[in-house]
């Protein structure tokens, strides 16, 4: 999931109809959708200019041109099973459940400047609230509040349902 300041964006896998959806505000109403660049969209984030998506089966990260199906660039992500993306205002943050790591990129590039282990074994979503990285884990069914963008966990709580995946931050309550 991602949020552009006005609209929620989500993605879904459905065989040959894998899509990225732009919601009307934060609602169930879809104002636009387009084909995902590959067959397993699992992570979305928004840089303030461009949507970034990740493909779980291939591990590829895609930089879109704005919020569209047009791809500016793509590269192999640091994990074969990319499962979450976040944007901290300067750098892309990604995670994968093959390595159980969080990766800090240099801007939107493939260059990794730092990495650390996730608190659980199946990380499946990331977001950034302006101060703290927030992650969720499919294996532990927990949501974790990190201390800044580090492996240190300042708080965690049970997800409201089993198998949490996808997080975004709209500036209000999580």
C-alpha positions, 0 to 999 in steps of 0.5 A: 500500500502507498499514500500520495497525500490524497489517494490510497494505492493498493495492489493485488495478485490475480493471475494474469490480471495483477493490478495496481489500484488508485483509490478515491481518497481513502475509500473502497472506490477505485478511481484508476487502475493499471496493470502491474509491471510483473506478476506478483506486486507485493510492495508499494511506496510513493516518493512524492513524485513517483510510485515505486513497486516491487515484484515478489516472485522476481525480486525486481523493483520498479520506479514508475513515471508518476502514478502510472504503468510507465516504468522509468527504470527497474533493477533487481532488488536485494532479496529474491522475495521483495515484500515491502517498501517505504520512503523516508523522504530521501531513501527507499527502504525495502524488505524481503522475506527470503533474507529477513532483512530491511535494506536502506537504499541510496535514494531510489537506486539499487545501492544499499547503504545499510541493512539490518535483520527484521524482528520476525521471520516473514516481513510483509510490509513497511511504512515510515511515519516521519520518525519511525519505520513501521513493519509487519510480519506475516509469521509472527502476526505482529506490527513493529514500531522501530526506533528510527530506521533501525533494528531496535523495536520500541513497541509492538502489538498483535495485528488485528487479524492473522497474516498481516501484509501491507502498511502505509501512513497517511499522517494520522493514526496507523 
